[in-house]
Structure formats: C-alpha cells, structure tokens
Amino acid sequence: MDKNQLKEELVQLIYVNLKKITGAVIGLIIGILFLTVGFFKTLLLCLTTLFGYYFGSRWRFEEDLKDFILRIIPERFK
C-alpha cells in the first residue's frame, strides 16, 4: 500500500465518520473544561455558546441593524 492510497482511505474513513469524530472532539473539549475550570463554569460557557449560536442564526444582521438605527435617529437627521 503506497502513501497516496493510504491517504485516500484515511480521508474516506474520516468523511464517512465525520459526525462521530466531531462528537468525540466536542466531548473531549467539554471534558477538559470540566477538569480545568469546573462544572458550573463549563455549563455557563456551553449555555452562552448555544444562546449565541441560536440568536446569531436567527438574526438578519444588516437589515435588523439598519432598522434599529433608523428607529433611534430622529427624522431630522435622515
């Protein structure tokens, strides 16, 4: 087996098991955080990350920011 064939098989194995590998890496990171900073700080970090992801995926930044600024600025400055 040459290097290129081994590399191809490794890439295919990673591609097939990408969700499992991602879950394992996330679990490893959370486990390390538990051990280093503690349970409650890790829980707070995970919750704030999930809230940020949720609001970031639902917020249309450019349109909402423009509407917000136009509500704040009085009519005479337009």
Secondary structure, 3 states (H helix, E strand, C coil): CCHHHHHHHHHHHHHHCHHHHHHHHHHHHHHHHHHHHCHHHHHHHHHHHHHHHHHHHHCCHHHHHHHHHHHHCCHHHC
